[in-house]
Structure formats: C-alpha cells, structure tokens
Amino acid sequence: MATAFVLAGGGSLGAIEVGMLAALTEADVRPDFMVGTSVGAANAAWFALHPSDVDSLVSLWVSLRRTDVFPLRPVQGLLGLLGFRDHLVPQSSLRRLLERSLGSIDLTGTVIPVHVGATDVLSGAEVLLSKGNAVDSVLASTAIPAVFPPLLLDGRYLMDGGAVNNNPVSHAVELGADRVWVLPTGYACALTSPPRSAIGVALQALTLLVNHRLALDVERYRDHVDLRVVPTLCPLRVSPGDFGRAQELIDAAFVSTRDWLAAGCLPGPVHPACGTTRPDS
C-alpha cells in the first residue's frame, strides 16, 4: 500500500504542518512520497530531504520573520500597484531562504520522492513538478498571484499552485497512493479584526477559498482511497501573514495531531472517533 502525505498552502500557517509532521513521525507514520503546494511545497521538499530531522525544520520555522519571506520594498510595491510590475514583493529573499535550507538539490534527489504543485499562468492548468531544481520548483509553487512574480520554468510561466489546487489530493491519487494523509493549514477562523497588511488580507482570502476545495476533494476521493485528513486548529487567531507565532502553532498542532492519532487514527481500521473523512473533523 502506497502512502502519500499531501501538504497544503497557507502562508505562515505552514507552521501547523510542521507540528503535524512531528506527531506523525513520532507515531512512525511514514510516507512513500509527498505532494505539496505553496508553503506546503516548501515543507514537503524539506521533509523529503531530511525525513528524520523534524527538529531542524521546527528551528527553521521558529527563526523565520515576515521580512524573510515578504520584505518591504515600497518603490517596487508602488510600481506593482501602478501597473508597471506584475508583483508587489520580490522573490529574492525567499530564494535566499530556500537556497540555504534546500541547497542545490534536484527534486529527484530527495530521500523521499516529492512532487510540487504549481499553476500555468497562461492556460490556468495545474502543473505537477517532479524533477528539476527544488528551489525553482518551490518558488514557482509559492508565487502568490500579484504578490510574487510568476516564475518562468521550462518555457512556462508558473504561479502558486494554490490558485487551482491548494490541497493536491488528486495528484496523490493519480500518482498511485492507496492511503493519503492530508495535512491542511486551515484558515484563521477566529480573528477579532482583519489582518493589518495587504498581504495578510490576500492570504486570508486565499485560505478561505481553498478550504472549500478541500471539502469537495474529500467527498470526491473518500470512497476511492484511505483518506485521512489531519484536523487543523480552530479556533485559530493567527493571520496567515503573521510569522511571529510559529512555535505556538507548531506546539498546538503537535498536541492536537498526537491526540487525534491516539483516538484511533493510526494506519489500520479507522476508529469512529477518528473522523478522518472530513477536513473539519
């Protein structure tokens, strides 16, 4: 039986996936391959490269600051708003971060096979990247429309895979998975006020949109594969643009996932209390 981990996008809420990965690893739940989109692509590529070292991924997330991903560039942002550029934020800082964490590895050179979802800007088609430079592939997958520039890769302009398929369950099934563990980031479901930044508002809207797609995919594939959706955190009062609370999110997701697994969600017959077939279980 082939087991896949599917990791969703969600900006800074990607820290939640790290807590989930730590709990799954502790319970000795291991994937045969991984599929990730947007920040989930970054987490998937890192974990596929270092599957026995989740602690280092935790440290990386805890050290992150918003400017490591979304640096303020007022002039470039203004040019983007005026229509002279196709983005508000350059990808240079994110590229440096990925180069430090992933190195020059090819997607085919990881310990666990990994696949990265992106979107073709011109056709709107889903694109699954399974080979090529890992940094370029993740940059394409994380190119949030209007925020980051599309990436020209192998003759195609690519942007955030979350634009069409943020929880790429369909790709995992097409790649032959019999058991799919979905690691969603969820969305900030209990904010008391809107995010303060334009990027934060855009990310909040995107996470709300893609959560509905996950619900549809669960209904579509629940009778075809052993589909287990790790419960995300709710109430969640952290904006997807807030990178200052990673440790809090990781710890909460670890405890939540560990308890969920202990309730009967480990591989094997599904306990009724597990609630694995609903993204909001």
C-alpha positions in Angstrom: 0.0 0.0 0.0 1.5 3.3 -1.1 1.2 6.1 1.4 1.3 9.8 0.5 1.5 12.9 2.6 -0.3 15.9 1.0 0.7 19.3 2.3 -1.4 22.4 1.7 -0.6 26.1 1.3 -1.5 28.8 3.8 1.4 31.3 4.3 2.7 31.4 7.9 0.1 28.8 8.9 2.5 26.3 7.2 4.0 26.1 10.8 0.9 24.0 11.6 2.1 21.3 9.2 5.4 21.1 11.0 3.6 20.2 14.2 1.6 17.6 12.3 4.7 16.1 10.7 6.4 15.9 14.1 3.4 14.0 15.6 3.1 11.7 12.6 6.9 11.0 12.7 6.7 10.2 16.4 3.9 7.8 15.7 6.1 6.2 13.0 3.7 7.1 10.2 5.9 7.4 7.1 5.1 8.5 3.5 6.2 6.7 0.4 6.0 10.0 -1.4 4.9 13.6 -0.8 2.9 16.2 -2.7 2.9 19.8 -1.7 1.6 23.2 -2.8 2.7 26.7 -1.9 4.1 26.7 1.6 3.2 23.0 1.7 5.6 22.5 -1.2 8.4 24.1 0.8 7.7 21.9 3.9 7.3 18.8 1.7 10.6 19.4 -0.1 12.5 20.0 3.2 10.9 17.0 4.9 11.6 14.8 1.8 15.2 15.8 2.0 15.5 15.4 5.8 12.8 12.9 6.9 14.5 12.0 10.2 15.2 15.6 11.4 11.9 17.4 12.0 13.5 19.3 14.9 15.6 21.3 12.4 12.5 22.2 10.4 11.0 23.4 13.7 14.0 25.5 14.4 13.9 27.0 10.8 10.3 28.0 11.2 10.8 29.5 14.7 13.6 31.6 13.3 11.5 33.0 10.4 10.4 36.6 10.3 7.9 38.2 7.9 10.7 40.1 6.1 12.5 36.7 5.4 9.5 36.0 3.1 7.8 39.3 2.4 10.4 42.0 2.5 9.1 45.6 2.4 10.1 47.3 -0.9 7.9 50.4 -1.1 9.1 51.5 -4.5 8.6 48.1 -6.1 5.2 47.8 -4.4 4.1 51.1 -5.8 5.2 50.2 -9.3 3.2 47.0 -9.0 0.1 48.9 -7.9 0.5 51.4 -10.8 0.8 48.5 -13.3 4.5 48.8 -14.1 5.3 45.5 -12.5 3.5 42.2 -12.2 4.1 41.8 -8.5 4.3 43.7 -5.2 7.2 41.8 -3.5 10.4 40.4 -5.0 11.2 36.8 -4.5 14.9 37.4 -3.8 14.6 37.0 0.0 12.5 33.8 -0.3 15.0 32.4 -2.9 17.9 33.0 -0.5 16.0 31.3 2.3 15.2 28.3 0.2 18.8 28.1 -1.1 20.1 28.0 2.5 17.6 25.3 3.5 17.4 23.1 0.4 20.7 23.7 -1.3 21.1 22.9 -5.0 19.2 19.6 -4.7 17.0 18.3 -7.6 13.5 17.1 -6.8 14.6 13.6 -7.9 17.5 13.7 -5.3 15.5 13.7 -2.1 15.3 10.8 0.3 11.5 10.5 -0.1 10.1 11.3 -3.6 8.4 14.7 -3.7 6.1 16.4 -6.1 5.3 20.1 -6.2 2.1 21.7 -7.5 2.0 24.9 -9.5 -0.3 26.7 -11.9 0.3 27.7 -15.5 -0.4 31.4 -15.7 -1.4 31.4 -19.4 -3.6 28.3 -19.5 -4.7 28.1 -15.9 -3.8 24.4 -16.0 -2.4 22.5 -13.0 1.3 21.7 -13.3 2.9 18.9 -11.2 6.7 19.3 -10.9 8.5 16.1 -10.2 12.0 16.9 -11.4 14.3 19.9 -11.7 15.9 22.3 -9.3 14.0 22.1 -6.0 14.4 25.8 -5.2 13.0 26.9 -8.6 10.1 24.4 -8.2 9.2 25.6 -4.8 9.5 29.3 -5.9 7.0 28.6 -8.7 4.6 26.8 -6.3 4.8 29.7 -3.8 4.4 32.6 -6.3 1.2 34.1 -4.8 -0.6 35.9 -7.6 0.1 39.6 -7.7 2.3 39.3 -4.5 5.2 37.5 -6.1 6.2 37.4 -9.8 5.4 34.3 -11.8 8.5 32.1 -12.5 9.5 31.2 -16.0 10.3 27.5 -15.8 10.8 25.2 -18.8 9.1 27.6 -21.1 6.0 28.1 -18.8 5.1 31.0 -16.6 4.1 29.4 -13.3 2.5 30.7 -10.2 1.1 29.5 -6.8 -0.4 26.0 -7.1 -3.0 27.0 -4.5 -4.7 29.1 -7.2 -6.3 26.0 -8.6 -5.5 23.1 -6.2 -4.2 24.0 -2.8 -4.7 20.5 -1.3 -3.4 18.3 -4.1 -5.2 15.1 -3.1 -6.0 14.5 -6.8 -2.3 14.4 -7.7 -1.5 11.9 -4.9 -4.3 9.6 -6.1 -3.1 9.9 -9.7 0.4 9.0 -8.6 -0.8 5.8 -7.1 -1.4 6.4 -3.4 -3.7 4.0 -1.7 -3.6 5.9 1.6 -3.5 9.7 1.7 -2.7 11.7 4.8 -3.8 15.3 4.2 -2.0 18.0 6.3 -4.1 21.2 5.8 -3.1 24.5 7.3 -6.7 25.5 7.6 -7.5 29.2 7.9 -7.6 31.9 10.6 -11.1 31.1 11.8 -11.3 33.3 14.9 -9.7 36.6 14.1 -11.2 39.5 16.0 -10.2 42.0 13.3 -8.9 41.8 9.7 -5.2 41.3 9.1 -3.4 44.6 9.2 -1.3 44.2 6.0 -2.5 43.9 2.3 -0.6 40.6 2.1 -2.3 39.3 5.2 -5.7 40.1 3.8 -4.9 38.5 0.5 -3.6 35.3 2.2 -6.7 35.2 4.4 -9.0 35.3 1.4 -7.0 32.6 -0.4 -7.0 30.3 2.6 -10.8 30.7 2.9 -11.3 29.9 -0.8 -9.1 26.8 -0.9 -10.6 25.3 2.2 -13.8 24.8 0.3 -11.8 22.9 -2.5 -10.5 20.5 0.1 -14.0 19.7 1.3 -15.0 18.9 -2.3 -11.9 16.7 -2.8 -12.6 14.8 0.4 -16.1 14.0 -0.9 -14.7 13.0 -4.3 -12.0 10.6 -3.1 -13.2 9.3 0.2 -14.6 6.1 -1.4 -11.5 5.5 -3.6 -8.6 5.7 -1.1 -8.0 5.5 2.6 -8.2 9.3 3.1 -7.2 10.7 6.5 -7.4 14.5 6.9 -5.4 15.6 10.0 -7.6 18.1 11.9 -6.4 21.6 11.7 -6.6 24.2 14.6 -9.8 26.0 15.3 -10.3 28.4 16.9 -7.2 29.9 15.2 -6.4 33.5 15.8 -3.2 33.8 13.7 -3.3 35.5 10.4 -1.5 33.6 7.5 0.7 36.6 7.2 2.0 36.5 10.8 5.3 34.7 11.1 5.9 35.6 14.7 3.9 32.8 16.3 5.4 29.7 14.6 6.3 28.0 17.9 2.8 28.4 19.3 1.3 26.9 16.1 3.8 24.0 15.9 3.2 23.1 19.6 -0.6 23.3 19.3 -0.7 21.2 16.1 1.6 18.6 17.5 -0.6 18.1 20.6 -3.8 18.1 18.5 -2.4 15.6 16.0 -0.9 13.3 18.7 -4.3 13.2 20.5 -6.1 12.6 17.2 -3.8 9.7 16.3 -4.2 8.2 19.8 -8.0 8.3 19.3 -7.7 5.6 16.7 -6.4 7.3 13.5 -3.2 5.3 13.0 -2.9 3.0 10.0 -5.4 0.2 10.1 -9.2 0.2 10.7 -10.5 3.7 11.3 -12.0 4.2 14.8 -15.4 6.0 14.7 -13.9 8.8 16.9 -11.2 9.5 14.3 -13.4 11.5 11.9 -10.9 11.1 9.2 -13.0 11.8 6.2 -13.9 15.5 6.9 -11.4 18.4 6.7 -13.1 20.0 9.7 -13.0 16.8 11.9 
